[in-house]
């Protein structure tokens, strides 16, 4: 599949025979990594339920246990392998249990070899390009009880009509495209997720309309680089066109992840400003404030381009909140180059940031670069950056005290069963007290207290 070649589209079909093989059996799924993996797990759950499996109350009791994995950082892989190893006694106690490893790790040849040699308890291994084949793989293993490895390198397929069991009834992740063509030098995603390939707009809009009709309130459009949507479909400014059509469905809230500064257009900003149901929050990864480091990363833009984009968005949508991704300790990063990142943080005053110490990924160009920065220097830089980010995040949140915001309730807080939790339109986590609300309710909350990365408040009575 070349960059401008459209992906082959097929429709999923569950056969009557396959739809009953899970009767009386249970499953559990562990999900690691990004929103794309969460969405894949919702599909895997939907597939299993369509095969008559039910979700186990406790993982240890499940007949099928899936690990949907992430490969973005080496320590994430090591954590998964450790968790898989810990299940060995469970397999020994009950050999009939089925262990499955799928997702980005499975797309790495070295990982598959490791699993085959050292983790005999893993029965089925498959990757990111063939989720639609999972029922067939599982049925085959249940019939023959022989280990299965089915990792495809074909990157050009899209399967529509896959069943989904969503984590929330009121919020939905909606894939608009798959893969990435940017090949940042530190990133493994293009090798594990494949080339950029876009779903047809009518399929995306149909999914959103069906979700809205079922009572859904918020959709998040997903892609490794949403701003590249439609390029393979020969669409001009495809993401802007799609975003506007999504807004016109009338769904209450629209978000999207993840944007790339290289492909972001003024027209997209204009559409965001035009429609109230496109939320005023943007995750715009910058990775570094140094032009030299950005060039080594192959990011395709300069810090000036990022500043210009930030300024244009703020000018057109002053209430926009910003979050970002930043890597510290990239190979050969100097103190001066790191200071450029701090200067960028001072300028943008992000509402939050996901910050990481550079982690080499085997098979990427950056892994071959001289990494001459001591670990203690990397750690110290991360601490300084986090202190700066946290300071601005707290300042931004302090501005909300005394104001009223609309919150989409997710239900009872995970940390305190006496309060509710949800997110404001500008993606602030809000913990609030109320007499009685339900997940999916849109409520007005007056903010009474600010914390660095969350807000506290009280629901306003009508």
C-alpha positions as CSV (number, residue, x, y, z in Angstrom):
1,X,0.0,0.0,0.0
2,X,1.5,3.3,-1.1
3,X,0.8,6.6,0.6
4,X,-1.9,7.7,-1.9
5,X,-3.4,4.2,-2.3
6,X,-6.8,3.6,-0.6
7,X,-7.1,0.8,1.9
8,X,-9.0,-2.3,1.0
9,X,-12.3,-2.2,2.9
10,X,-14.2,-5.4,4.0
11,X,-17.3,-6.1,6.1
12,X,-17.0,-8.3,9.2
13,X,-19.3,-11.3,9.4
14,X,-19.7,-13.5,12.4
15,X,-20.9,-17.0,11.3
16,X,-23.7,-18.8,13.3
17,X,-21.2,-21.5,14.2
18,X,-18.7,-19.0,15.6
19,X,-21.4,-17.1,17.6
20,X,-22.0,-19.9,20.1
21,X,-18.5,-21.4,20.8
22,X,-18.1,-19.3,24.0
23,X,-21.3,-20.4,25.7
24,X,-20.7,-21.0,29.4
25,X,-17.1,-19.5,29.2
26,X,-15.7,-16.2,30.4
27,X,-13.0,-13.7,29.4
28,X,-10.8,-10.9,30.8
29,X,-8.8,-8.2,29.0
30,X,-5.8,-6.3,30.2
31,X,-5.2,-3.1,28.2
32,X,-1.8,-1.3,28.1
33,X,-1.0,1.9,26.3
34,X,-2.9,4.6,24.3
35,X,-6.5,5.3,23.5
36,X,-6.1,3.3,20.3
37,X,-5.4,0.3,22.4
38,X,-8.4,1.0,24.6
39,X,-10.6,1.2,21.5
40,X,-9.1,-2.1,20.2
41,X,-9.9,-3.8,23.5
42,X,-13.5,-2.6,23.2
43,X,-13.6,-4.3,19.8
44,X,-12.0,-7.5,21.3
45,X,-14.6,-7.5,24.0
46,X,-17.4,-7.0,21.4
47,X,-16.1,-9.9,19.4
48,X,-15.9,-12.2,22.5
49,X,-19.5,-11.3,23.5
50,X,-20.6,-11.9,20.0
51,X,-19.2,-15.4,20.4
52,X,-21.3,-15.9,23.6
53,X,-18.5,-15.4,26.0
54,X,-19.3,-13.3,29.1
55,X,-16.9,-11.0,31.0
56,X,-15.4,-12.6,34.2
57,X,-16.0,-10.8,37.5
58,X,-12.4,-11.7,38.5
59,X,-9.5,-12.2,36.0
60,X,-8.2,-15.3,37.7
61,X,-11.5,-17.1,37.0
62,X,-11.6,-16.3,33.3
63,X,-11.3,-19.0,30.7
64,X,-9.7,-16.6,28.2
65,X,-7.2,-13.9,29.3
66,X,-6.0,-11.3,26.7
67,X,-3.1,-9.0,27.0
68,X,-3.6,-6.1,24.6
69,X,-0.1,-4.6,24.6
70,X,1.8,-1.4,23.9
71,X,5.3,-1.0,22.4
72,X,5.9,2.7,22.7
73,X,8.5,2.3,25.4
74,X,10.9,-0.5,26.4
75,X,9.9,-0.5,30.0
76,X,6.2,-1.0,29.0
77,X,7.2,-4.2,27.2
78,X,9.2,-5.4,30.2
79,X,6.2,-4.8,32.4
80,X,3.9,-6.8,30.2
81,X,6.4,-9.7,30.0
82,X,6.6,-9.7,33.7
83,X,2.8,-9.8,34.1
84,X,2.6,-12.6,31.5
85,X,5.3,-14.5,33.4
86,X,3.3,-14.1,36.6
87,X,0.4,-16.1,35.1
88,X,2.5,-19.2,34.6
89,X,1.3,-20.8,37.8
90,X,-2.3,-20.1,36.8
91,X,-1.8,-22.0,33.6
92,X,-0.1,-24.9,35.4
93,X,-3.1,-25.1,37.8
94,X,-5.6,-25.0,35.0
95,X,-4.1,-26.0,31.6
96,X,-7.5,-25.4,29.9
97,X,-7.1,-21.6,30.4
98,X,-6.3,-19.7,27.2
99,X,-3.8,-16.9,27.3
100,X,-3.7,-14.4,24.3
101,X,-1.1,-11.7,23.6
102,X,-2.0,-9.1,20.9
103,X,-1.5,-5.5,20.0
104,X,1.7,-3.6,19.2
105,X,4.2,-5.8,21.0
106,X,3.1,-8.7,18.8
107,X,4.1,-6.8,15.7
108,X,7.8,-6.9,16.8
109,X,9.7,-9.9,15.5
110,X,12.0,-10.0,18.5
111,X,9.1,-10.1,21.0
112,X,7.4,-12.9,19.2
113,X,10.7,-14.9,19.3
114,X,11.0,-14.2,23.0
115,X,7.4,-15.3,23.6
116,X,7.8,-18.6,21.7
117,X,11.0,-19.4,23.6
118,X,10.4,-18.3,27.1
119,X,6.6,-18.0,27.6
120,X,5.0,-21.3,26.6
121,X,1.9,-20.3,28.6
122,X,0.9,-17.9,25.8
123,X,-1.4,-19.8,23.4
124,X,-2.3,-17.2,20.8
125,X,-0.2,-14.3,19.4
126,X,-1.6,-11.8,16.9
127,X,-1.0,-8.2,16.0
128,X,-2.7,-4.9,15.2
129,X,-3.6,-5.6,11.5
130,X,-5.9,-8.6,12.0
131,X,-8.3,-8.0,14.9
132,X,-11.1,-9.3,12.7
133,X,-9.4,-12.7,12.6
134,X,-9.4,-13.2,16.3
135,X,-12.6,-15.2,16.5
136,X,-11.2,-17.6,13.9
137,X,-7.9,-17.9,15.7
138,X,-9.6,-18.5,19.0
139,X,-12.0,-21.1,17.5
140,X,-9.0,-22.9,15.9
141,X,-7.1,-23.1,19.2
142,X,-10.1,-24.3,21.1
143,X,-10.5,-27.1,18.5
144,X,-6.9,-28.2,18.1
145,X,-5.2,-26.9,21.3
146,X,-2.1,-26.0,19.2
147,X,-0.2,-22.8,19.7
148,X,-1.0,-20.1,17.1
149,X,1.1,-17.2,15.9
150,X,-0.7,-15.0,13.3
151,X,1.0,-11.7,12.9
152,X,0.4,-9.9,9.6
153,X,2.7,-7.4,7.9
154,X,-0.1,-6.3,5.5
155,X,-1.0,-2.7,6.3
156,X,-3.7,-1.9,3.8
157,X,-6.9,-3.4,5.2
158,X,-9.8,-1.8,7.0
159,X,-12.6,-3.9,8.4
160,X,-15.9,-2.3,9.0
161,X,-18.8,-3.7,11.1
162,X,-16.8,-5.1,13.9
163,X,-18.9,-5.4,17.1
164,X,-17.9,-3.2,20.0
165,X,-18.5,-3.3,23.7
166,X,-17.8,0.2,24.9
167,X,-16.3,1.0,28.3
168,X,-18.8,3.8,28.8
169,X,-22.4,4.2,27.4
170,X,-22.1,8.0,27.2
171,X,-18.5,8.3,25.8
172,X,-17.1,6.6,22.7
173,X,-13.8,6.3,20.9
174,X,-14.3,6.4,17.2
175,X,-11.4,5.4,14.9
176,X,-11.1,7.7,11.9
177,X,-7.8,6.3,10.6
178,X,-5.0,3.9,11.4
179,X,-1.2,4.0,11.2
180,X,1.3,6.8,10.7
181,X,3.6,7.9,7.9
182,X,5.7,10.4,9.8
183,X,8.5,8.1,11.0
184,X,9.7,10.2,13.9
185,X,13.2,8.8,14.6
186,X,12.3,7.7,18.2
187,X,8.9,6.1,17.4
188,X,8.0,2.5,16.8
189,X,4.4,3.2,15.9
190,X,4.8,3.2,12.1
191,X,6.4,-0.2,12.3
192,X,3.6,-1.7,14.6
193,X,0.5,0.1,13.3
194,X,1.5,0.5,9.7
195,X,0.9,3.2,7.1
196,X,-1.8,5.8,7.4
197,X,-5.1,4.6,6.1
198,X,-8.4,6.4,6.5
199,X,-11.9,5.1,7.1
200,X,-14.5,6.4,4.7
201,X,-16.4,9.4,6.1
202,X,-19.8,7.8,5.7
203,X,-18.7,4.9,8.0
204,X,-17.4,7.3,10.6
205,X,-20.6,9.4,10.6
206,X,-22.8,6.4,10.7
207,X,-21.0,5.2,13.8
208,X,-21.4,8.6,15.5
209,X,-25.1,8.8,14.6
210,X,-25.8,5.3,15.9
211,X,-24.0,6.2,19.1
212,X,-25.9,9.4,19.5
213,X,-29.2,7.6,18.9
214,X,-28.3,5.2,21.7
215,X,-28.0,8.1,24.2
216,X,-24.3,8.8,23.7
217,X,-23.0,12.3,24.6
218,X,-19.3,12.5,23.6
219,X,-17.1,11.0,20.9
220,X,-13.4,11.2,20.6
221,X,-12.0,10.8,17.1
222,X,-8.9,8.7,17.1
223,X,-5.8,8.4,14.9
224,X,-2.1,8.4,15.4
225,X,-2.2,11.7,13.4
226,X,-5.8,12.8,12.9
227,X,-4.7,15.9,10.9
228,X,-3.6,13.6,8.1
229,X,-7.1,12.1,7.7
230,X,-8.2,11.7,4.1
231,X,-4.8,12.1,2.4
232,X,-5.0,8.5,1.1
233,X,-8.6,9.1,0.0
234,X,-7.3,12.1,-2.1
235,X,-9.4,14.5,0.1
236,X,-8.4,18.1,0.2
237,X,-8.1,19.2,3.9
238,X,-9.9,16.0,4.8
239,X,-9.8,16.3,8.6
240,X,-11.4,19.7,8.5
241,X,-14.2,18.3,6.3
242,X,-14.7,15.4,8.6
243,X,-14.7,17.5,11.8
244,X,-17.4,19.7,10.4
245,X,-19.6,16.8,9.3
246,X,-19.1,15.2,12.8
247,X,-20.3,18.5,14.4
248,X,-23.3,18.6,12.2
249,X,-24.5,15.2,13.6
250,X,-25.5,17.1,16.7
251,X,-23.6,14.9,19.1
252,X,-23.1,16.9,22.4
253,X,-19.3,16.8,22.5
254,X,-16.5,16.1,20.1
255,X,-12.8,15.7,20.9
256,X,-9.9,14.2,18.9
257,X,-6.5,12.6,19.5
258,X,-3.7,13.0,18.4
259,X,-2.8,16.1,16.4
260,X,0.5,16.7,14.7
261,X,1.7,20.3,14.3
262,X,3.2,19.4,10.9
263,X,-0.3,18.9,9.4
264,X,-2.5,21.2,11.4
265,X,-4.3,23.7,9.2
266,X,-5.9,27.1,9.8
267,X,-9.2,25.8,8.4
268,X,-9.3,23.2,11.2
269,X,-9.0,26.0,13.8
270,X,-11.8,27.9,12.1
271,X,-14.1,24.9,12.2
272,X,-13.3,24.4,15.9
273,X,-14.2,28.0,16.5
274,X,-17.4,27.7,14.5
275,X,-19.1,24.8,16.3
276,X,-19.9,24.8,20.0
277,X,-20.0,21.0,20.2
278,X,-16.3,20.8,19.3
279,X,-14.6,21.0,22.6
280,X,-12.1,23.8,23.4
281,X,-9.3,21.5,24.4
282,X,-6.4,20.3,22.3
283,X,-3.6,17.8,22.7
284,X,-0.8,19.1,20.5
285,X,2.5,17.1,21.1
286,X,5.6,19.3,20.7
287,X,8.3,16.8,22.0
288,X,11.0,19.4,22.3
289,X,11.5,23.2,22.2
290,X,14.9,22.9,20.4
291,X,15.0,23.1,16.6
292,X,18.1,20.9,16.5
293,X,16.4,18.2,18.5
294,X,13.2,18.5,16.5
295,X,15.3,18.0,13.4
296,X,16.9,14.9,14.9
297,X,13.5,13.6,15.8
298,X,12.3,14.2,12.2
299,X,9.2,16.1,13.5
300,X,9.0,18.2,10.3
301,X,8.5,21.6,12.0
302,X,10.4,24.1,14.0
303,X,9.7,25.7,17.4
304,X,8.6,28.9,15.5
305,X,6.0,26.9,13.6
306,X,4.7,25.5,16.9
307,X,4.6,29.0,18.4
308,X,2.8,30.4,15.4
309,X,0.2,27.6,15.5
310,X,-0.3,28.1,19.3
311,X,-0.7,31.8,18.8
312,X,-3.2,31.4,15.9
313,X,-5.4,29.0,17.9
314,X,-5.3,31.2,21.0
315,X,-6.2,34.3,18.9
316,X,-9.2,32.5,17.4
317,X,-10.3,30.5,20.5
318,X,-9.0,32.3,23.6
319,X,-10.5,29.8,26.0
320,X,-8.6,26.8,24.4
321,X,-6.8,24.6,26.8
322,X,-3.5,22.9,25.7
323,X,-1.8,19.7,26.7
324,X,1.3,18.2,25.1
325,X,3.9,15.5,25.0
326,X,7.6,16.3,25.8
327,X,10.6,14.0,25.7
328,X,13.7,14.9,27.7
329,X,17.2,13.5,27.3
330,X,17.0,12.7,23.6
331,X,20.4,11.5,22.3
332,X,23.0,14.3,22.6
333,X,20.5,16.9,24.0
334,X,22.6,19.7,25.5
335,X,21.7,21.8,28.5
336,X,21.0,24.7,26.2
337,X,18.7,22.6,24.1
338,X,16.8,21.5,27.2
339,X,16.5,25.2,28.2
340,X,14.8,25.8,24.9
341,X,12.1,23.3,26.0
342,X,11.7,25.1,29.3
343,X,11.3,28.4,27.4
344,X,8.6,26.8,25.3
345,X,6.8,25.6,28.4
346,X,7.1,29.2,29.8
347,X,5.5,30.6,26.6
348,X,2.7,28.1,26.2
349,X,1.9,27.5,29.9
350,X,0.3,24.1,29.2
351,X,-2.6,23.0,31.3
352,X,-0.9,19.6,31.5
353,X,1.9,17.6,29.8
354,X,2.9,14.0,29.4
355,X,6.6,14.1,30.0
356,X,9.1,11.2,29.4
357,X,12.7,10.4,29.6
358,X,13.9,9.3,26.2
359,X,13.6,5.5,25.9
360,X,15.4,3.9,22.9
361,X,13.3,1.5,20.8
362,X,15.1,-1.2,18.9
363,X,14.6,-0.8,15.2
364,X,14.1,3.0,15.2
365,X,16.8,5.4,13.8
366,X,17.2,7.1,17.2
367,X,18.3,3.8,18.8
368,X,21.4,3.9,16.7
369,X,22.3,7.5,17.8
370,X,25.0,8.1,20.5
371,X,23.1,8.4,23.8
372,X,25.7,10.1,25.9
373,X,23.6,11.8,28.6
374,X,23.9,10.3,32.1
375,X,20.8,8.9,33.6
376,X,21.0,11.2,36.6
377,X,21.1,14.2,34.2
378,X,18.0,13.0,32.4
379,X,16.2,12.5,35.6
380,X,17.1,16.0,36.9
381,X,15.9,17.6,33.7
382,X,12.6,15.7,33.9
383,X,12.1,16.9,37.5
384,X,12.8,20.5,36.5
385,X,10.4,20.3,33.6
386,X,7.7,18.7,35.7
387,X,8.0,21.4,38.3
388,X,7.6,24.0,35.6
389,X,4.6,22.3,34.0
390,X,3.0,21.7,37.4
391,X,3.4,25.4,38.4
392,X,1.5,26.6,35.2
393,X,-1.1,23.8,35.5
394,X,-1.9,25.0,39.1
395,X,-2.0,28.6,38.0
396,X,-4.4,27.8,35.1
397,X,-6.7,25.8,37.4
398,X,-6.8,28.6,40.0
399,X,-8.5,30.8,37.4
400,X,-11.5,28.4,37.6
401,X,-12.3,29.0,41.3
402,X,-15.7,30.6,41.6
403,X,-16.7,29.9,38.0
404,X,-19.4,27.4,36.8
405,X,-18.5,24.8,34.2
406,X,-20.5,22.1,32.5
407,X,-19.3,18.6,33.4
408,X,-20.1,15.3,31.7
409,X,-20.4,13.0,34.7
410,X,-18.5,9.6,34.5
411,X,-20.0,8.4,37.8
412,X,-18.6,8.0,41.3
413,X,-15.0,9.0,41.7
414,X,-12.5,6.2,41.8
415,X,-10.7,7.8,44.7
416,X,-13.7,8.9,46.9
417,X,-17.1,7.2,46.8
418,X,-18.7,10.3,48.3
419,X,-18.1,12.5,45.3
420,X,-18.7,12.3,41.6
421,X,-16.2,12.8,38.8
422,X,-16.3,13.9,35.2
423,X,-14.7,16.2,32.7
424,X,-15.5,19.8,31.7
425,X,-15.8,20.9,28.1
426,X,-12.1,22.0,28.2
427,X,-11.1,18.6,29.5
428,X,-10.5,19.5,33.2
429,X,-11.1,16.6,35.6
430,X,-13.7,17.8,38.1
431,X,-14.6,16.1,41.3
432,X,-17.9,17.4,42.7
433,X,-20.6,16.8,45.3
434,X,-24.2,16.3,44.3
435,X,-27.4,14.8,45.7
436,X,-27.8,12.3,42.9
437,X,-26.5,12.3,39.3
438,X,-25.8,9.5,36.9
439,X,-23.0,8.6,34.4
440,X,-23.8,10.5,31.2
441,X,-25.5,13.4,32.8
442,X,-24.4,16.9,31.8
443,X,-24.4,19.0,35.0
444,X,-23.4,22.5,36.0
445,X,-20.7,22.6,38.7
446,X,-19.4,25.6,40.6
447,X,-15.7,25.3,41.2
448,X,-14.6,25.7,44.8
449,X,-11.0,24.5,44.9
450,X,-8.2,24.1,42.4
451,X,-5.5,21.5,42.4
452,X,-2.6,21.0,40.0
453,X,-4.4,18.6,37.7
454,X,-8.0,18.6,38.9
455,X,-10.8,20.8,40.2
456,X,-13.2,20.4,43.1
457,X,-16.7,21.7,43.1
458,X,-20.4,21.5,43.9
459,X,-23.2,20.8,41.5
460,X,-25.5,23.7,41.1
461,X,-29.2,23.0,41.7
462,X,-31.7,24.1,39.1
